[in-house]
Amino acid sequence: MAFQSAAVEASTDPRVCLSEKEEQDAYVPENYRLPDETTPNLETYMYYAKIQRDKEALFAKNDAEGSRWGGLISRTLKYSPESDMRSVASAHSDGKNVAPSSEEGGRALVTAGEYRAASGALRTAKWGSVFYLITTDILGPYSTPWAFQQVGYGPGVACFFVFGIMAAYSGFLLWWMFLKLDSDRYPVKSFGELGQRIYGRWFRHVCNILQSIQLVFNVGLIILLNGQGLSQIAKFKLCFSICNVVWALAGMMLGQIRTLQKFGSVANLAVWLNIITMIMTMASVAHSAPNYTAVPFVGPVITQAINLQAFQNQLSGIMQIVFSYGGAMIFVEFMAEMRRPMDFWKAMAYSQIFIFIVYMFFGLFVYTYQGQYVVNPANQGISVYSLQTATNVISLIATLIAGSLYGNIGVKVIYNNILVEMFGFPQLTATRGKYCFAISVVVYWSIAFVIGSAVPQFSNISSLVAAVCIFQFTYTFPPFMILGYCIQLDATKGDGEFDINNPHAHRVDTWRDLSRWKRAFFTKNAFFNVWNFLLTLACLSCAILGSYSAIKSIVTVFHSTVSASSFGCKSPLDTSG
């Protein structure tokens, strides 16, 4: 999974071109109100979403006519600033034409600044750029060899296939709901906001809490990963806790950069650094022995079709595969940035195929040569010190960039959704807000350091994050959300004609009436609703089992004699005793 902002490219990703005020708007929760001060209902969101999609379809037709003689590759994968500016200008022009009038419901419902942020700068990406972002990962590919080591060839390939199919299904559900509920008038800017349109504010809070937990644990994993790499470079002569402190301090300094715009060029570098690391890892394992000192095994390399071991260990390995497909948390953010969100399915479908083929090939390749000696992450299982050091140095740079991006976004999510909304902290664009942000970054990285140093078990912590957070965004929440959407949509079938000037008057009953529940459940979509309900329960059960297995594995490792202790000086990769 990794938070794909690591792939931000200054020339192709609109996020790095935003002003600080526009970028701040993307993290501030919206509290929209209708003219009568009531919250918009589902029908209102759908009404304006239909207008938005029709407008985007018209833009697509105009762009196609304007670039009829352009090359296929340039039209799909290449960023075109001129085309984007035409679309944004058209959006503003048309926005004036469809501005709220007495016929549409009275006064304007969004400010000019919010409209510009939503309709202009945030809606410029093309599906080729989004494909590039989704398939860029920091932690996912390096853990796949360890996943195969835990379950074997057969279950590993099967799980990669099944989880890939279900991740694609969830992605299509998110795409469908976004198209039905997003508009310039009421833009959907995050996973939590999409969930709020269906279930209310409580669900947005659940999403924001899980997202915050996932991001801070990701930063903790990066501190742990870089600490392991630095300890290998120092040949375990430097205290492991000191190694972690070094990266925590580096993150605190880099984290003071408030805007993603300043990360643009270095973030693009991280993409190629990771590709180089993967190639070097495969070349090294194919021509050298495994790193026997990094794992407590002896004997020749053994690979298995099915690894018959404790169920908790197998499930922890499977959670690493979940980690690879875990980009759904920010699919909504990507769609919010696209000029034509209807094209998102292309980026999502091709990215899932790419992840299935490339990640699985990398995992199978390394596992075939190293067997039970696979290390997580894979590049730290290289035995040749020079190559091991080279990949560690490259990985240190890439993951530090990624960690800074995770921290940047994670701090903003927590700051705006908790500190500002609940405790009245100043906005980040205010002078006092900038000082509060600086302090928040230090606290954030301190918490991440505690996580990475208190439980120095990279594989088990990443499995826990995958089970508690990633699994929900990728597999549990999408069917749960489409279930709520379809139930509400079916319930409207017996209502009167919708009038945007009086959006609540068309309903003939409320959710307190049994008649509305009957229309919601006893429809032609009943089987689809039952399927999503059962899928939600199955995913939730799997996530609970995965969490239990990860916690059980953590406890087991701490009780072993070769494990690294909390805040200790012994590296997790040092098994010398």
C-alpha positions in Angstrom: 0.0 0.0 0.0 2.0 3.0 0.9 0.6 6.4 0.8 1.0 7.1 -2.9 1.8 10.8 -2.4 5.3 9.4 -2.5 4.9 9.4 -6.2 4.0 13.1 -6.5 5.6 14.6 -9.5 5.8 18.4 -9.8 4.9 18.4 -13.4 2.1 15.9 -13.3 0.4 15.9 -9.9 -1.9 18.8 -9.2 -1.3 18.6 -5.4 2.2 20.0 -5.7 1.0 23.0 -7.6 -1.5 24.2 -5.0 -1.1 27.3 -2.9 -0.9 26.7 0.9 -4.5 28.0 1.3 -5.9 25.7 -1.5 -4.0 22.7 -0.1 -5.3 23.5 3.4 -8.9 23.5 2.0 -8.5 19.9 1.0 -8.1 18.8 4.7 -10.8 20.9 6.2 -14.0 19.0 6.8 -17.0 20.6 5.2 -20.3 21.4 7.0 -22.6 22.1 4.1 -26.1 23.6 4.7 -29.1 24.2 2.5 -30.9 27.6 2.5 -33.1 26.5 5.3 -30.0 25.6 7.3 -30.7 21.8 7.0 -28.1 19.3 5.9 -28.3 18.2 2.3 -30.0 14.9 1.8 -28.8 12.1 -0.6 -31.1 13.3 -3.4 -29.5 16.8 -3.3 -26.1 15.3 -3.6 -27.2 13.1 -6.5 -28.9 16.0 -8.2 -25.8 18.2 -8.4 -23.6 15.1 -9.1 -25.7 14.5 -12.3 -25.1 18.0 -13.4 -21.4 17.7 -12.7 -21.1 14.4 -14.7 -22.9 15.9 -17.6 -20.6 18.8 -17.6 -17.5 16.6 -17.5 -18.9 14.5 -20.4 -19.2 17.7 -22.4 -15.6 18.7 -21.5 -14.4 15.2 -22.6 -16.2 15.6 -25.9 -14.6 19.0 -26.5 -11.1 17.8 -25.5 -11.5 14.8 -27.9 -12.4 17.1 -30.8 -9.6 19.4 -29.9 -6.9 16.7 -29.8 -8.3 14.4 -32.6 -4.9 14.2 -34.3 -2.9 13.7 -31.1 -1.1 10.5 -30.3 -2.8 7.9 -28.2 0.0 7.8 -25.6 0.1 11.6 -25.2 -3.7 11.8 -24.8 -3.8 9.2 -22.0 -0.5 9.2 -20.1 0.9 12.6 -20.7 -0.1 15.6 -18.7 -1.3 18.5 -20.8 -1.3 21.8 -18.9 -3.0 23.6 -21.8 -5.8 21.1 -21.9 -6.2 21.3 -18.2 -6.3 25.0 -18.2 -9.1 24.9 -20.9 -11.1 22.5 -18.7 -10.6 24.6 -15.6 -11.5 27.7 -17.5 -14.6 26.0 -18.9 -15.5 24.9 -15.4 -15.4 28.4 -14.1 -17.3 29.7 -17.1 -20.0 27.1 -16.8 -19.9 27.4 -13.1 -21.1 31.0 -13.6 -23.9 29.8 -15.9 -25.1 27.2 -13.4 -24.6 29.4 -10.3 -27.4 29.0 -7.7 -30.5 30.9 -8.7 -33.9 31.1 -7.3 -34.8 28.1 -9.5 -32.0 26.0 -8.1 -32.4 26.7 -4.4 -31.4 30.3 -3.6 -28.1 31.6 -2.4 -24.7 30.2 -3.1 -23.7 27.3 -1.0 -19.9 27.4 -1.3 -17.5 30.3 -1.2 -15.6 31.5 -4.2 -12.4 30.2 -2.7 -13.8 26.7 -2.1 -15.2 26.7 -5.6 -11.9 27.6 -7.1 -10.1 25.0 -5.1 -12.5 22.2 -6.0 -13.2 23.1 -9.6 -9.8 24.4 -10.6 -6.6 23.3 -9.1 -7.9 20.0 -7.6 -9.5 18.8 -10.8 -6.6 18.6 -13.3 -5.1 15.0 -13.1 -5.6 12.5 -16.0 -6.1 8.8 -15.5 -2.6 8.0 -16.6 -1.2 10.1 -13.8 -3.4 8.4 -11.3 -2.3 5.0 -12.6 1.3 6.1 -12.0 0.4 7.2 -8.4 -1.5 4.1 -7.4 1.2 1.7 -8.6 3.9 3.6 -6.7 4.6 2.0 -3.4 7.2 2.2 -0.6 6.5 -0.7 1.7 4.2 -3.0 -0.3 6.5 -4.8 -2.8 9.3 -5.4 -0.3 7.1 -7.5 1.9 5.7 -9.8 -0.7 8.6 -12.3 -0.6 8.0 -12.7 3.2 4.3 -13.3 2.5 5.2 -16.2 0.2 7.6 -17.5 2.8 4.8 -17.7 5.4 2.2 -19.5 3.2 4.1 -21.1 0.3 3.6 -20.8 -3.5 0.1 -22.1 -3.8 -1.8 -20.1 -1.1 0.3 -17.1 -1.9 -0.7 -17.0 -5.5 -4.3 -17.8 -4.7 -4.5 -15.0 -2.1 -2.8 -12.5 -4.4 -5.5 -13.3 -7.0 -8.5 -13.3 -4.7 -7.5 -10.2 -2.8 -6.7 -8.5 -6.2 -10.2 -9.3 -7.5 -11.9 -8.0 -4.3 -9.7 -4.9 -4.2 -10.8 -4.2 -7.8 -14.4 -4.7 -6.8 -14.1 -2.3 -3.9 -12.4 0.2 -6.1 -15.3 0.1 -8.6 -17.8 0.6 -5.7 -15.9 3.7 -4.5 -15.8 5.0 -8.1 -19.5 4.5 -8.6 -20.5 6.2 -5.3 -18.1 9.1 -6.0 -19.7 9.7 -9.4 -23.2 9.6 -7.8 -22.4 12.0 -4.9 -19.6 14.4 -5.9 -20.1 17.8 -7.6 -18.5 21.2 -7.7 -21.3 22.4 -5.4 -20.7 19.6 -2.9 -17.2 18.2 -3.6 -16.1 14.9 -2.0 -12.5 15.4 -1.0 -11.8 12.3 1.2 -12.9 8.8 2.0 -14.5 10.0 5.2 -16.5 12.7 3.4 -17.9 10.1 1.0 -18.9 7.9 3.9 -20.5 10.9 5.6 -22.8 11.4 2.6 -24.2 7.9 3.2 -24.0 7.3 7.0 -23.4 10.7 8.6 -20.7 12.3 10.6 -20.1 9.3 12.9 -18.8 7.3 9.9 -16.5 10.2 8.8 -15.0 10.2 12.3 -14.4 6.5 12.2 -12.6 6.8 8.8 -10.5 9.8 10.0 -9.5 7.9 13.2 -8.4 4.8 11.2 -6.7 6.9 8.6 -4.8 8.8 11.4 -3.8 5.5 13.0 -2.6 4.0 9.7 -0.5 7.0 8.8 1.2 7.3 12.2 1.9 3.6 12.2 3.3 3.9 8.7 5.7 6.5 9.9 6.6 4.3 12.8 7.3 1.4 10.3 9.5 3.7 8.3 11.5 4.7 11.4 11.9 1.0 12.2 12.8 0.1 8.6 15.4 2.8 8.4 16.7 2.0 11.8 17.3 -1.6 10.7 19.0 -0.4 7.5 21.3 2.0 9.4 22.2 -0.8 11.9 23.1 -3.1 9.0 25.3 -0.3 7.5 27.0 0.1 10.8 27.4 -3.7 11.1 25.4 -3.6 14.3 28.0 -1.5 16.1 25.6 1.4 16.7 22.8 1.1 19.2 19.6 0.3 17.4 17.6 2.8 19.5 20.0 5.5 18.4 19.5 4.5 14.8 15.8 5.1 15.3 16.3 8.4 17.0 18.4 9.6 14.0 15.5 9.0 11.6 12.9 10.4 14.0 14.9 13.7 14.3 15.3 13.8 10.5 11.6 13.4 10.1 10.9 16.1 12.6 13.0 18.5 10.6 11.7 17.5 7.1 8.1 17.5 8.5 8.3 21.2 9.1 7.6 21.7 5.4 3.9 22.5 5.4 3.0 22.2 1.7 3.3 19.3 -0.6 4.4 21.7 -3.3 7.9 21.8 -1.8 8.1 18.0 -1.9 7.5 17.8 -5.6 11.0 17.1 -7.1 12.3 14.9 -4.2 9.1 12.9 -4.1 9.4 12.0 -7.8 13.0 10.9 -7.0 11.6 8.4 -4.5 9.8 6.5 -7.2 12.9 5.7 -9.2 14.9 5.0 -6.1 12.4 2.2 -5.2 12.6 0.8 -8.7 16.4 0.7 -8.6 16.2 -1.0 -5.1 13.9 -3.8 -6.4 16.1 -4.5 -9.5 19.3 -4.6 -7.4 17.6 -6.9 -4.9 16.5 -9.4 -7.5 19.9 -9.3 -9.2 21.7 -9.9 -5.9 19.6 -12.8 -4.6 20.0 -14.5 -7.9 23.8 -14.5 -7.7 24.6 -14.7 -4.0 23.6 -16.7 -0.9 20.9 -15.5 1.5 21.7 -13.4 4.5 22.0 -16.2 7.0 22.8 -13.9 9.9 19.4 -12.0 9.7 17.1 -15.0 10.4 17.3 -17.8 13.1 17.4 -20.7 10.6 19.9 -23.2 9.5 20.3 -25.6 6.6 19.8 -25.3 2.8 17.3 -23.1 1.1 13.8 -24.7 1.2 10.8 -23.5 -0.7 7.3 -25.1 -0.3 4.1 -25.3 -2.3 2.2 -25.0 1.0 3.9 -23.9 4.2 2.1 -25.9 7.0 2.8 -23.9 10.1 0.8 -22.1 12.8 -2.3 -20.4 11.5 -1.4 -17.1 13.1 1.9 -17.0 11.1 0.1 -17.8 7.9 -2.5 -15.1 8.5 0.3 -12.6 9.3 1.8 -13.4 5.9 -1.5 -12.9 4.1 -1.9 -9.5 5.7 1.3 -8.5 3.9 -0.6 -9.2 0.6 -3.4 -6.9 1.9 -0.7 -4.3 2.5 0.2 -4.5 -1.2 -3.4 -3.7 -2.3 -4.1 -1.1 0.3 -4.4 2.1 -1.7 -8.2 2.4 -1.5 -7.9 4.9 1.5 -6.9 7.6 -1.0 -8.8 6.5 -4.1 -11.3 9.2 -3.3 -8.6 11.9 -3.1 -7.4 10.8 -6.5 -10.8 11.0 -8.0 -11.3 14.5 -6.5 -8.2 15.6 -8.3 -9.2 14.2 -11.7 -10.5 16.4 -14.5 -12.7 13.4 -15.6 -13.4 11.1 -12.6 -15.4 8.9 -14.9 -12.0 7.7 -16.3 -10.8 6.6 -12.8 -11.8 3.0 -13.5 -9.1 2.7 -16.1 -6.3 3.7 -13.7 -7.7 1.5 -11.0 -8.1 -1.6 -13.2 -4.7 -1.3 -14.8 -3.0 -0.6 -11.5 -4.6 -3.7 -9.9 -3.3 -5.8 -12.8 0.2 -4.2 -12.5 0.3 -4.8 -8.8 -0.8 -8.4 -9.2 1.8 -9.2 -11.9 4.8 -7.1 -10.7 4.5 -7.5 -7.0 3.8 -11.2 -7.2 6.7 -11.7 -9.6 9.0 -9.9 -7.2 7.8 -11.9 -4.3 8.0 -15.3 -6.1 11.5 -14.4 -7.5 13.1 -13.5 -4.2 11.3 -16.4 -2.3 12.5 -18.9 -4.9 16.2 -18.0 -4.3 16.0 -17.4 -0.5 13.2 -19.6 0.8 13.0 -19.6 4.6 15.8 -17.0 4.7 13.6 -14.2 3.3 13.8 -11.0 5.3 11.1 -8.4 5.5 11.9 -6.0 3.8 13.5 -8.1 1.1 16.5 -5.9 0.3 17.8 -6.4 3.9 18.2 -10.1 3.1 21.1 -9.4 0.7 24.3 -11.1 2.0 26.9 -9.2 0.0 27.7 -6.2 2.3 28.4 -3.7 -0.6 25.1 -4.4 -2.3 23.3 -4.6 1.0 24.7 -1.2 1.9 23.9 0.3 -1.5 20.2 -0.8 -1.4 19.9 0.3 2.2 21.3 3.8 1.4 18.9 4.1 -1.5 16.0 2.8 0.5 16.8 5.1 3.4 16.5 8.2 1.2 13.3 7.0 -0.5 11.5 6.0 2.7 12.5 9.2 4.5 10.8 11.1 1.7 7.8 8.9 2.0 7.7 9.2 5.8 7.8 13.0 5.6 4.9 12.9 3.2 2.9 10.5 5.4 3.7 12.8 8.4 2.7 15.9 6.5 -0.7 14.5 5.5 -1.2 12.6 8.8 -0.6 15.7 10.9 -3.0 17.7 8.8 -5.7 15.1 9.1 -5.4 15.0 12.9 -4.9 18.8 13.2 -8.0 19.8 11.1 -10.3 17.0 12.1 -9.5 16.8 15.8 -7.6 19.8 17.1 -9.3 22.5 15.0 -12.8 21.0 14.8 -13.1 19.7 18.4 -10.7 21.8 20.4 -10.7 25.1 18.5 -7.1 25.3 17.4 -6.2 28.0 14.9 -6.2 27.2 11.1 -2.9 26.2 9.6 -2.9 29.3 7.4 -2.9 31.5 10.5 0.4 32.6 12.2 -0.5 30.8 15.5 -1.6 27.8 13.4 1.9 27.5 11.9 3.5 27.3 15.3 1.0 24.7 16.4 1.7 22.7 13.3 5.4 22.8 14.0 4.8 21.4 17.5 2.3 18.9 16.2 5.0 17.5 13.8 7.4 17.0 16.7 4.7 15.2 18.7 3.7 13.1 15.7 7.2 11.8 15.0 7.8 11.2 18.7 4.7 9.0 18.8 5.9 7.2 15.6 9.4 6.7 17.2 7.7 5.1 20.3 5.8 2.7 18.0 8.8 1.7 16.0 11.1 1.3 19.0 8.7 -0.2 21.5 7.8 -3.1 19.1 10.8 -3.6 16.8 9.0 -6.3 14.7 8.6 -4.9 11.2 6.5 -7.8 9.8 4.1 -8.2 12.7 3.5 -4.4 13.0 2.8 -4.1 9.3 0.5 -7.1 9.5 -1.4 -5.4 12.4 -1.7 -2.1 10.5 -3.0 -4.1 7.5 -5.6 -5.9 9.6 -6.8 -2.9 11.7 -6.7 -0.1 9.1 -5.9 -1.1 5.5 -8.3 -4.0 5.4 -11.2 -1.8 6.4 -10.6 0.8 3.7 -9.9 -1.7 0.9 -12.3 -4.5 1.7 -14.8 -3.8 4.6 -16.0 -0.2 4.1 -16.7 -0.1 0.3 -19.4 -2.9 0.4 -20.8 -1.5 3.7 -21.0 2.0 2.0 -22.7 0.7 -1.2 -25.2 -1.2 1.0 -26.2 2.0 2.7 -26.3 3.9 -0.6 -28.5 1.3 -2.3 -30.9 1.0 0.7 -31.4 4.8 0.7 -31.7 4.9 -3.1 -34.3 2.1 -3.1 -36.3 3.9 -0.4 -36.7 6.9 -2.6 -38.6 4.9 -5.3 -41.9 5.6 -3.6 -41.3 9.3 -3.0 -42.7 12.2 -5.0 -40.9 14.1 -7.7 -37.7 15.8 -6.4 -37.6 19.6 -6.3 -34.3 21.2 -5.7 -36.0 24.3 -4.3 -37.6 22.2 -1.6 -35.4 19.1 -1.4 -37.1 17.5 1.7 -40.7 18.0 0.6 -40.9 15.1 -1.9 -40.5 12.3 0.8 -43.8 10.6 1.7 -42.5 9.0 4.8 -39.4 8.9 7.1 -37.1 6.2 8.4 -39.3 6.0 11.5 -42.0 4.5 9.2 -42.0 0.8 8.4 -43.1 1.5 4.8 -39.7 3.2 4.0 -37.8 0.2 5.4 -39.9 -2.2 3.3 -39.1 -0.2 0.1 -35.4 -0.2 1.1 -35.0 -3.9 1.6 -37.6 -5.6 -0.5 -36.5 -4.5 -4.0 -34.9 -6.0 -7.1 -31.5 -5.1 -5.5 -32.2 -7.4 -2.5 -29.7 -10.0 -3.6 -27.0 -7.4 -4.2 -27.7 -5.9 -0.8 -27.5 -9.3 0.9 -24.2 -10.0 -1.0 -22.6 -6.8 0.2 -23.9 -7.3 3.8 -22.4 -10.8 3.9 -19.2 -9.6 2.3 -18.9 -6.8 5.0 -19.3 -9.4 7.8 -16.8 -11.7 6.1 -14.2 -8.9 5.7 -14.8 -7.7 9.3 -14.3 -11.2 10.5 -11.1 -11.6 8.5 -9.8 -8.3 9.8 -10.5 -9.3 13.4 -8.7 -12.7 12.9 -5.8 -10.8 11.2 -5.5 -8.4 14.2 -5.6 -11.3 16.6 -2.9 -13.2 14.7 -0.6 -10.1 14.5 -1.0 -9.4 18.2 -0.4 -13.1 19.1 2.7 -13.1 16.9 4.0 -10.0 18.6 3.7 -11.6 22.0 5.2 -14.8 20.8 8.3 -13.1 19.3 8.8 -11.1 22.5 8.9 -14.3 24.5 11.5 -15.8 22.2 15.2 -15.7 23.1 16.4 -14.1 19.8 14.0 -11.2 19.6 15.1 -7.5 20.0 13.8 -5.8 23.1 11.8 -2.6 23.3 14.0 0.5 23.2 17.1 -1.8 23.2 20.4 -1.6 21.5 20.2 -5.0 19.7 19.0 -4.8 16.1 16.1 -7.1 15.0 18.4 -8.3 12.2 21.2 -9.3 14.6 20.7 -13.0 15.5 24.2 -13.5 16.7 22.9 -14.0 20.3 
